[in-house]
Amino acid sequence: MDLEKRMEEIYPHSVIYALEHGEIEQYRLSHNVNVECKEAIEQAIADHYRANRLGSEAVHQVVEQFGYDRVFLVLANTVRQKEWDGRISHSNKEWAKAFPVPEDKDSFGRDRNRELIVDRSHTGLMNLLLTQVRREYEELQEQKPSVKNQLHKSNGLQKCADKKKVHKEPER
């Protein structure tokens, strides 16, 4: 599947909703890309785990292909499905609880999110990858100046310039 399809929006509803609303093709595309993302995460861990260390290249390998949102969806789903697993950090479990993962049961009651569980990799390595992805994403967000802050700065500079004009005494 090409990069453009991998970066498409994540379909936010269940297969039942998609069927009822005539959106099954969008659902299938998104679900298939989610499964590909899960497989890419497993492959990235396998490719970059060496000498008891998971290289940061693993993060780049999956994020460049699928984007942060889809990688986060798959990892949050995995953590939720493995809530009982002590190899997953408390911090990552709390994060996963807060991350929106839509319920996806089919008409037989089967949880289709189970297809998105990262299970070919050791859970501890998946946890480490999640920690790395979260850290990198947070660092990226800190580097981006927010529009709100930019507006405040520009308004503040404009107000200062206006004050200087108002308070400036005419020359005699």
Secondary structure, 3 states (H helix, E strand, C coil): CCHHHHCCCCCCCCHHHHHHCCCHHHHHHHHHHHHHHHHHHHHHHHHHEECCEECCHHHHHHHHHHHHHHHHHHHHHHHHHCCCCCCCCHHHHHHHHHCCCCCCECCCCCEHHHHHCCCCCCHHHHHHHHHHHHHHHHHHHHHCCCHHHHHHHHHHHHHHHHHHHHHCCCCC
